[in-house]
Amino acid sequence: MKTKREDIRNIAIIAHVDHGKTTLVDELLKQSGVFRENQEIAERVMDSNDIERERGITILSKNTAVHYKGTKINIIDTPGHADFGGEVERVLKMVNGVILVVDAFEGAMPQTKFVLKKALEMNLPVIVCINKIDRPEARPKEVIDEVLELFIDLDASEEQLECPFVYASAKAGYAIVELEDEQKDMEPLFETIVNYIPAPEGDSDADTQMLVSTIDYNEYVGRIGIGKIDNGSLKVNQEVVIVNAHDPEKKKRVKVSKLYEFDGLSKVEVTEAGIGSIVAVSGIEGIHIGDTLCSPENPVPIPFQKISEPTIAMQFIVNDSPMAGQEGKFVTSRHLRDRLFRELNTDVSLRVEETDTTESFKVSGRGELHLSVLIENMRREGYEFAVSKAEVLYKEDEQGRKLEPMELAYIDVPEEFSGTVIQKLTQRKGELQGMAMSNGGYTRLEFSIPSRGLIGYRGEFMTDTKGNGIMNTIFDGYGPFKGEIQYRKQGSIIAFETGESITYGLFNAQERGVLFIGPGEKVYSGMVIGQTGKAEDVEVNVCKKKQLTNTRASGSDDALKLTTPKILSLEESLEFIDTDELLEITPKNLRIRKKILDPTLRKRAFIRKQQMAEN
């Protein structure tokens, strides 16, 4: 018989990037007494890895739990980026309701739309929390209307439209139900959660069933499966069978060696857990997302969404440049292979395939951000390798027509730049679907555009809008192939010989375009050191010294003025490289290079390619 577990509430927090959900969780933890009075705590304590902290984004979903008046509230912080959408769908399987956090100034954003749509489809009750109401330009009343409009757009039911609204300032640590209320603490939000979100249900006398919704990984215990107990209970040393709804062949008997519940920010070992509890199970080899742990007497898998397919791929290649092996700790193909396959332990939207050479691996993911986060993590761990330009993954329909991944792009730009943006995106095969004036002289544009049309566009977009544009994209299925797109209009400035860059050589080279390096840097033949103003590549010798004669003193070089080089970030470098180039990545440097370093061989390959194009 199904019963409710009244002392538990399971909720997920969903929000657009940067709307303050991680700060909100910090505050709930603080006010429920998880931290000691004098304990030092980091800002945004839930974003655990360095990249999450630096970029202010949440990549992996996190679990935490707070206690409020005898009720345990399990909180799962979800990623807001569409690239990590695979995470979101599965997390929602564990919860009975969601808190939608919306910035009181920015209002409802496209990324919120993506997660909210999933929550409404699963009939989960929603609490709307309008955050940052203490911002000077906050407009909470208008934002409520925008949120309700969003609900209507997403076909919300009458019931879902009557959701409670709570106003908060996570930074100042208070929540209120009416704007006139006294600003004290987070209690109004706690109360709303306990009263509005239903308690988890299940049959405590039935056979065990627990769906693994996320996977954690730890060097010491290996893979850790996290999920909610739907029926029965789970005990340490219990024998269970692993089954999977998408893999009927799978039946594996295992033993639960360790069981944890979440409390505050830590995992606490327990001997037994009942229905509605969110638990972590370790010591089971080969446990995967979507597996169900069941009693051996009655192994019935719980259905779950298939994991979203990757849309974009890159080659990860062993570094073979003249400087290979000088700066990294892990440089061989075995190192690279082990690291990429280890990533599959926790990242389920990633695919790694071996190619016909042991030196190269094809890595596919959900978008450029997804792959660049992996690259940055590996680089910090001391890996040295090279990557190719990102390419989209095509499909074919029944008629054999080529299909490609499409995205919806929502763009907010100051009015004077909207013309440029429309022109650029139209060149990249984008179709303008809607245009509206929003507040403060901004124009909101909606585009349907092939994923490959957005590859390498972000940097250009920032330049075109003088840093004032906001662009959000979300995957929108596969559509018919839209035809060829020309990516880069400018050519590369290529170093002609190996050595060290010298002021005199750079001074002559900077007339040809924008340089990426300054004096005193190691370069090699075939390395890309800048961008030309024209479409052709140019080769220059930046190691060239001035010929000294009797009449010229060697000191006259000092008068040469160099312009500051443009130093590219990882994202900018990935966007800049062309199909015949690679990005060499080491813990210390990022270098762009031609795939074929030898100038003669490169020229031959270019001529061959042109001849093939003509035929």
VOGU-3710 file (C-alpha; in Angstrom, 3 decimals, decimal comma):
1> mktkredirn> 0,000/0,000/0,000  1,309/3,456/-0,906  2,067/5,748/2,007  3,438/9,282/2,270  6,690/9,990/4,028  5,694/13,228/5,767  9,105/13,992/7,295  10,787/14,427/3,868  10,506/16,902/0,993  12,531/16,447/-2,204
11> iaiiahvdhg> 12,993/19,554/-4,347  15,147/20,687/-7,264  16,196/24,278/-7,731  16,029/25,479/-11,323  17,105/28,832/-12,653  18,867/30,619/-15,452  22,658/30,973/-15,221  23,501/33,665/-12,693  20,039/34,221/-11,211  21,335/33,338/-7,769
21> kttlvdellk> 20,154/29,805/-7,088  23,480/28,600/-5,692  23,605/31,605/-3,351  20,035/30,809/-2,303  21,021/27,256/-1,361  23,947/28,650/0,669  21,516/30,793/2,633  19,069/27,920/3,280  21,996/25,848/4,577  23,154/28,688/6,779
31> qsgvfrenqe> 19,749/29,390/8,304  18,901/25,760/8,965  21,955/25,544/11,219  24,122/23,350/8,998  27,142/25,546/9,678  28,460/26,318/13,150  28,189/29,955/14,215  31,884/30,659/13,698  32,507/28,360/10,730  34,273/29,849/7,730
41> iaervmdsnd> 32,344/29,052/4,564  33,203/29,719/0,974  30,868/31,778/-1,192  28,638/29,593/-3,366  29,661/26,540/-1,418  27,746/24,243/-3,809  29,867/25,030/-6,876  32,631/22,678/-5,942  35,054/22,662/-8,822  37,291/25,573/-9,817
51> ierergitil> 35,699/26,105/-13,213  32,219/26,286/-11,701  33,477/28,952/-9,324  35,332/31,003/-11,944  32,581/30,991/-14,499  29,821/31,173/-11,929  28,000/28,240/-13,536  26,825/24,939/-12,130  27,832/21,987/-14,304  27,014/18,916/-12,273
61> skntavhykg> 23,906/18,614/-10,177  24,652/18,683/-6,451  22,813/17,160/-3,542  22,390/18,692/-0,137  19,850/18,523/2,672  18,574/20,904/5,336  16,311/20,331/8,341  13,391/22,578/9,158  11,102/21,897/12,128  11,477/18,140/11,937
71> tkiniidtpg> 11,243/17,882/8,138  14,267/16,940/6,085  14,398/18,919/2,830  16,609/17,302/0,170  17,720/20,005/-2,257  19,228/19,281/-5,645  20,946/22,148/-7,412  20,605/21,687/-11,182  22,679/23,090/-14,042  21,016/25,963/-15,918
81> hadfggever> 22,967/25,548/-19,169  21,322/23,704/-22,079  24,693/21,983/-22,696  24,157/20,176/-19,401  20,463/19,503/-20,060  21,002/15,752/-19,809  21,689/16,250/-16,112  18,446/18,153/-15,548  16,021/15,601/-16,984  17,278/12,881/-14,706
91> vlkmvngvil> 17,434/14,985/-11,584  13,735/15,791/-11,887  12,958/12,072/-11,524  14,150/12,257/-7,917  12,022/15,166/-6,732  8,370/15,982/-5,982  8,528/19,675/-6,825  10,771/22,484/-8,004  11,702/25,993/-6,962  12,049/28,257/-9,975
101> vvdafegamp> 14,448/31,107/-9,185  14,012/34,206/-11,374  16,041/37,415/-11,248  13,812/40,359/-10,281  15,442/42,517/-12,960  16,232/40,150/-15,852  12,955/38,238/-15,664  12,284/34,846/-17,228  15,083/33,670/-19,518  15,279/30,948/-22,213
111> qtkfvlkkal> 17,380/28,565/-20,164  14,754/28,650/-17,437  12,230/27,778/-20,107  14,068/24,576/-20,986  14,086/23,193/-17,425  10,648/24,509/-16,533  9,142/22,815/-19,571  10,537/19,479/-18,369  9,170/20,056/-14,850  5,673/20,947/-16,121
121> emnlpvivci> 5,607/17,925/-18,426  6,296/15,745/-15,384  3,462/17,477/-13,477  5,754/18,725/-10,744  4,411/21,576/-8,573  6,432/24,788/-8,902  7,235/27,467/-6,313  8,372/30,676/-8,013  11,042/32,569/-6,087  11,669/36,087/-7,396
131> nkidrpearp> 15,254/36,682/-6,242  17,417/39,828/-5,951  14,427/42,074/-5,086  16,876/44,415/-3,344  18,546/45,294/-6,663  18,057/49,012/-7,361  16,497/48,282/-10,775  14,335/45,333/-9,606  10,810/45,111/-11,070  9,200/42,156/-9,250
141> kevidevlel> 5,587/42,916/-10,264  6,341/42,906/-14,017  8,504/39,797/-13,640  5,536/37,905/-12,145  3,538/38,666/-15,292  6,445/37,493/-17,446  6,683/34,233/-15,493  2,947/33,596/-15,816  3,190/34,287/-19,558  5,993/31,740/-19,746
151> fidldaseeq> 3,790/29,190/-17,931  0,989/29,822/-20,443  3,450/29,487/-23,369  4,445/26,100/-21,976  0,808/24,906/-21,712  0,711/24,843/-17,932  -2,497/23,499/-16,370  -4,842/25,653/-14,220  -3,388/24,050/-11,128  0,195/24,823/-12,164
161> lecpfvyasa> -0,738/28,459/-12,873  -1,881/28,908/-9,290  1,581/28,362/-7,913  2,840/30,301/-4,880  5,209/33,262/-5,364  7,910/34,101/-2,834  10,142/37,193/-3,018  13,704/36,931/-1,777  17,148/38,393/-1,537  19,428/35,398/-1,164
171> kagyaivele> 22,365/37,708/-0,595  20,680/39,583/2,260  19,239/36,320/3,598  15,465/36,939/3,665  12,290/35,798/1,907  8,780/37,336/2,034  5,354/36,305/0,734  4,011/39,823/0,102  6,222/42,720/-0,983  5,066/44,767/2,038
181> deqkdmeplf> 6,085/42,076/4,572  8,876/42,562/7,066  12,265/41,337/5,802  13,525/38,911/8,429  14,829/35,526/7,354  14,213/32,567/5,061  11,341/31,117/7,112  8,578/32,082/4,594  10,404/30,063/1,914  10,873/27,058/4,237
191> etivnyipap> 7,159/27,196/5,158  6,095/27,356/1,486  8,255/24,317/0,670  6,846/22,202/3,513  3,223/23,213/2,859  3,141/23,233/-0,944  5,532/20,497/-2,111  3,977/17,030/-1,678  5,706/14,439/0,493  7,242/11,505/-1,404
201> egdsdadtqm> 5,042/8,420/-1,776  5,860/4,751/-2,019  5,096/1,334/-0,652  7,396/0,657/2,266  6,386/-3,032/2,481  6,958/-3,718/-1,223  10,152/-5,046/-2,801  13,054/-2,623/-3,088  13,194/-0,284/-6,098  15,675/2,559/-6,485
211> lvstidyney> 16,448/4,355/-9,770  20,001/5,669/-10,176  19,600/9,239/-11,449  23,112/10,619/-11,114  26,574/9,187/-10,713  29,388/10,492/-8,580  32,947/9,236/-8,763  35,559/8,973/-6,105  39,162/7,708/-6,450  38,815/5,470/-3,364
221> vgrigigkid> 35,404/3,845/-3,736  34,889/4,179/-7,529  31,412/4,911/-8,857  28,671/6,076/-6,503  25,044/5,760/-7,618  22,638/8,428/-6,357  18,866/8,140/-6,515  15,579/8,053/-4,641  14,128/4,941/-3,041  10,719/4,541/-4,709
231> ngslkvnqev> 9,555/1,401/-2,914  10,698/-0,794/-0,049  13,897/-0,022/1,796  17,616/-0,407/1,246  20,020/-1,831/3,818  23,761/-2,281/4,012  24,846/-5,817/2,943  21,499/-6,352/1,194  21,597/-8,411/-2,003  20,048/-6,553/-4,960
241> vivnahdpek> 19,738/-7,045/-8,711  20,642/-4,293/-11,193  18,219/-3,997/-14,119  17,722/-1,307/-16,755  14,583/-0,271/-18,682  16,576/0,408/-21,882  18,701/-2,735/-21,626  16,484/-5,805/-20,990  19,538/-8,113/-21,042  21,031/-6,482/-17,963
251> kkrvkvskly> 20,631/-8,530/-14,769  23,431/-8,446/-12,277  23,448/-9,582/-8,650  25,365/-7,264/-6,347  25,682/-6,411/-2,678  25,174/-2,950/-1,169  28,408/-2,396/0,741  27,937/1,247/1,794  24,879/3,475/1,999  24,857/7,233/2,565
261> efdglskvev> 22,238/9,938/3,044  22,909/13,631/2,480  23,012/16,002/5,399  24,119/19,576/4,882  27,098/19,343/2,576  28,307/15,932/3,622  27,361/12,348/3,003  26,482/10,523/6,214  26,791/6,737/6,412  23,526/5,005/7,339
271> teagigsiva> 22,643/1,320/7,773  19,159/1,569/6,276  16,993/4,038/4,320  13,280/3,997/3,475  10,955/5,315/0,744  11,436/8,902/-0,388  15,026/9,059/0,885  17,667/10,255/-1,558  20,660/8,016/-1,025  24,109/7,287/-2,415
281> vsgiegihig> 25,244/3,688/-2,876  28,914/2,803/-3,267  30,849/-0,380/-3,850  28,872/-1,542/-6,894  31,030/-1,901/-9,980  29,679/-0,810/-13,352  26,633/0,994/-11,950  25,129/3,357/-14,544  22,592/6,125/-14,758  19,166/4,641/-15,435
291> dtlcspenpv> 19,894/1,395/-13,585  17,310/0,262/-11,028  18,372/-1,558/-7,854  15,680/-4,153/-7,045  14,999/-7,069/-4,726  16,119/-10,334/-6,379  12,562/-11,757/-5,949  10,969/-9,068/-8,102  13,363/-7,281/-10,463  11,228/-4,599/-12,190
301> pipfqkisep> 13,105/-1,649/-13,756  11,795/1,923/-13,375  11,469/3,669/-16,777  13,546/6,811/-17,358  14,299/9,291/-20,142  16,976/8,296/-22,589  20,050/10,465/-22,274  20,168/13,249/-24,888  22,423/12,515/-27,823  25,585/14,581/-28,394
311> tiamqfivnd> 25,416/17,128/-31,239  29,028/18,181/-31,640  32,397/16,379/-31,863  36,126/17,140/-31,712  39,267/15,091/-32,189  41,513/14,903/-29,101  44,994/14,140/-30,440  48,374/13,323/-28,907  50,503/16,465/-29,188  53,132/16,078/-31,940
321> spmagqegkf> 54,340/19,657/-32,288  58,074/20,495/-32,061  57,443/21,534/-28,433  55,592/18,361/-27,459  56,245/16,960/-24,006  58,003/20,032/-22,627  55,235/21,462/-20,455  52,767/18,693/-19,583  52,919/15,856/-17,084  50,656/13,473/-19,049
331> vtsrhlrdrl> 51,494/13,370/-22,751  51,165/9,830/-24,161  48,192/8,321/-25,950  47,668/5,951/-23,012  47,394/8,896/-20,610  44,944/10,625/-22,928  42,852/7,486/-23,443  42,630/6,655/-19,715  41,638/10,209/-18,816  38,894/10,460/-21,475
341> frelntdvsl> 37,396/7,090/-20,568  37,519/8,038/-16,862  35,421/11,125/-17,677  32,647/8,788/-18,870  32,236/7,663/-15,242  30,484/10,885/-14,341  29,549/12,630/-17,588  26,781/10,681/-19,285  26,188/13,080/-22,194  29,765/12,528/-23,372
351> rveetdttes> 30,877/9,918/-25,932  34,480/8,834/-26,525  35,343/6,707/-29,566  38,654/5,232/-30,632  39,669/6,059/-34,214  41,781/4,106/-36,722  44,901/5,585/-35,124  45,894/5,221/-31,462  46,987/8,861/-31,441  43,493/10,320/-31,816
361> fkvsgrgelh> 40,082/10,005/-30,106  36,729/11,332/-31,238  34,976/13,062/-28,323  31,329/14,094/-28,726  29,317/16,321/-26,407  26,274/18,561/-26,101  27,920/21,813/-27,193  31,090/23,893/-27,246  30,800/24,811/-23,563  30,435/21,151/-22,579
371> lsvlienmrr> 33,689/20,207/-24,367  35,631/23,330/-23,368  34,969/22,589/-19,677  36,476/19,108/-20,144  39,506/20,570/-21,973  40,090/23,147/-19,233  39,832/20,488/-16,494  42,367/18,251/-18,253  44,717/21,126/-18,831  44,702/21,989/-15,116
381> egyefavska> 45,418/18,375/-14,227  48,650/18,526/-16,258  47,568/16,981/-19,573  49,098/18,041/-22,868  47,266/17,313/-26,142  45,798/18,948/-29,256  42,181/19,345/-30,400  40,618/19,948/-33,810  37,834/22,377/-34,725  34,432/21,347/-33,373
391> evlykedeqg> 32,179/19,778/-36,007  28,498/18,980/-35,747  27,171/15,429/-35,928  24,806/14,870/-38,848  22,004/12,319/-39,162  19,984/10,962/-42,064  16,198/10,546/-42,275  14,367/7,606/-43,932  14,635/9,256/-47,360  18,399/9,541/-46,954
401> rklepmelay> 18,328/13,337/-46,580  21,040/14,920/-44,456  19,790/16,374/-41,136  21,717/18,659/-38,805  21,255/19,822/-35,196  19,331/23,102/-34,897  19,300/25,616/-32,059  16,994/28,375/-30,939  19,031/31,488/-30,133  17,547/34,240/-27,959
411> idvpeefsgt> 19,540/37,432/-28,236  19,205/40,677/-26,266  21,178/43,535/-27,809  21,137/47,342/-27,604  19,063/48,632/-30,511  21,946/50,100/-32,506  23,631/46,668/-32,877  20,598/44,623/-33,891  21,185/45,235/-37,641  24,738/43,843/-37,512
421> viqkltqrkg> 23,665/40,790/-35,502  20,782/39,997/-37,877  23,105/40,320/-40,887  25,799/38,065/-39,365  23,373/35,346/-38,259  21,575/35,363/-41,603  24,952/34,731/-43,296  25,324/31,772/-40,949  21,991/30,341/-42,161  19,973/31,669/-39,212
431> elqgmamsng> 16,297/32,557/-39,705  14,811/35,415/-37,712  11,678/34,101/-35,983  10,718/37,065/-33,856  11,812/40,542/-32,825  10,524/42,632/-29,926  11,563/45,719/-28,033  12,339/45,027/-24,396  13,030/47,488/-21,597  15,991/49,848/-21,511
441> gytrlefsip> 16,525/50,272/-25,262  17,245/46,592/-25,845  15,924/44,514/-28,738  15,159/40,825/-28,262  15,778/38,682/-31,353  14,769/35,044/-31,760  16,611/32,942/-34,343  16,398/29,372/-35,543  19,932/28,505/-36,588  22,012/25,374/-37,332
451> srgligyrge> 24,353/24,480/-34,427  27,366/24,818/-36,745  26,286/28,395/-37,542  27,001/29,249/-33,896  30,429/27,598/-33,801  32,967/30,388/-33,514  30,368/33,139/-33,372  30,379/34,093/-29,689  33,629/36,089/-29,828  32,489/37,960/-32,930
461> fmtdtkgngi> 29,124/38,626/-31,255  30,841/40,188/-28,240  32,935/42,434/-30,497  29,928/43,438/-32,622  27,832/44,409/-29,581  30,773/46,013/-27,707  30,273/43,454/-24,944  26,664/44,493/-24,297  24,843/41,611/-25,998  23,428/38,562/-24,219
471> mntifdgygp> 23,012/35,374/-26,232  21,321/32,194/-24,987  20,847/29,093/-27,068  18,893/25,904/-26,632  18,941/22,688/-28,678  15,893/22,365/-30,920  16,100/18,925/-32,524  17,351/18,019/-36,005  16,320/19,821/-39,216  17,181/19,566/-42,946
481> fkgeiqyrkq> 20,780/20,526/-43,852  20,916/24,241/-44,630  23,888/24,329/-47,046  27,523/25,365/-46,671  28,550/28,124/-44,258  31,748/30,101/-44,594  33,194/30,479/-41,105  36,181/32,725/-41,007  36,725/35,641/-43,343  40,323/36,272/-42,193
491> gsiiafetge> 43,399/34,185/-42,832  46,133/33,211/-40,372  49,590/34,723/-39,933  51,941/31,722/-39,802  55,467/31,597/-38,377  57,954/30,660/-41,069  60,764/29,305/-38,937  61,447/27,895/-35,485  63,086/30,061/-32,819  62,245/32,960/-30,540
501> sityglfnaq> 60,131/35,935/-31,582  62,080/39,187/-31,856  60,820/42,786/-31,817  62,151/43,537/-35,296  60,441/40,518/-36,855  57,165/41,220/-35,015  57,260/44,896/-36,020  57,270/43,890/-39,687  54,630/41,206/-39,117  52,144/43,480/-37,320
511> ergvlfigpg> 51,485/45,436/-40,518  49,813/42,290/-41,889  47,152/42,016/-39,163  46,605/41,330/-35,440  49,298/39,376/-33,583  48,644/36,809/-30,826  52,199/36,830/-29,413  54,741/39,329/-28,068  58,569/39,328/-28,207  60,618/36,599/-26,503
521> ekvysgmvig> 58,136/33,761/-27,141  59,066/30,375/-28,568  57,568/29,745/-31,993  57,878/26,956/-34,537  57,350/26,705/-38,276  53,640/26,218/-38,997  52,458/27,859/-35,747  49,706/30,456/-36,119  50,803/33,695/-34,473  48,111/36,114/-35,658
531> qtgkaedvev> 45,182/36,912/-37,904  45,396/38,759/-41,216  42,969/41,350/-42,500  42,492/39,394/-45,754  41,179/35,921/-46,502  44,571/34,366/-47,400  47,117/32,926/-44,981  50,469/34,756/-44,797  53,842/33,369/-43,736  56,211/35,677/-41,857
541> nvckkkqltn> 59,562/35,327/-40,173  59,220/36,742/-36,640  62,640/35,435/-35,568  64,380/37,733/-38,039  67,073/40,048/-36,666  68,094/43,311/-38,289  71,249/43,121/-40,408  73,855/45,266/-38,672  76,112/47,479/-40,822  78,820/49,980/-39,874
551> trasgsddal> 76,454/52,932/-40,055  73,597/51,496/-37,982  73,944/51,100/-34,253  72,322/48,036/-32,760  70,434/50,306/-30,310  68,232/51,915/-32,981  65,910/48,893/-32,644  64,577/50,246/-29,369  62,475/52,840/-31,146  60,224/50,166/-32,740
561> klttpkilsl> 56,750/50,312/-31,223  54,789/47,068/-31,009  51,036/47,032/-30,572  49,782/44,911/-27,652  49,154/41,346/-28,832  45,650/39,901/-28,623  45,833/37,025/-26,145  43,119/34,456/-26,902  41,297/32,562/-24,149  40,514/28,851/-24,535
571> eeslefidtd> 37,004/29,591/-25,878  38,301/32,224/-28,300  41,018/29,856/-29,547  38,496/27,033/-30,099  36,308/29,457/-32,013  39,205/30,855/-34,047  40,764/27,638/-35,372  39,861/26,586/-38,889  39,357/23,075/-40,251  43,042/22,778/-41,305
581> elleitpknl> 44,308/23,879/-37,886  44,701/22,406/-34,397  44,830/23,935/-30,945  47,805/22,692/-28,933  46,897/22,647/-25,238  49,421/22,436/-22,409  49,132/23,369/-18,725  51,090/26,571/-19,499  50,169/27,580/-23,045  47,582/27,495/-25,798
591> rirkkildpt> 49,100/27,503/-29,290  47,250/27,470/-32,583  49,016/25,585/-35,372  48,431/24,236/-38,856  47,728/20,488/-39,018  50,502/20,229/-41,640  53,507/22,120/-40,282  55,787/21,858/-43,339  55,054/24,816/-45,703  55,710/22,827/-48,914
601> lrkrafirkq> 53,485/19,902/-47,927  50,829/22,361/-46,750  50,861/24,104/-50,122  50,530/20,771/-51,952  47,572/19,745/-49,774  45,908/23,111/-50,452  46,301/22,755/-54,235  44,966/19,170/-54,081  41,939/20,329/-52,121  41,206/23,091/-54,653
611> qmaen> 41,446/20,636/-57,560  39,024/18,261/-55,840  36,609/21,143/-55,221  36,704/22,093/-58,910  35,977/18,528/-59,983
//
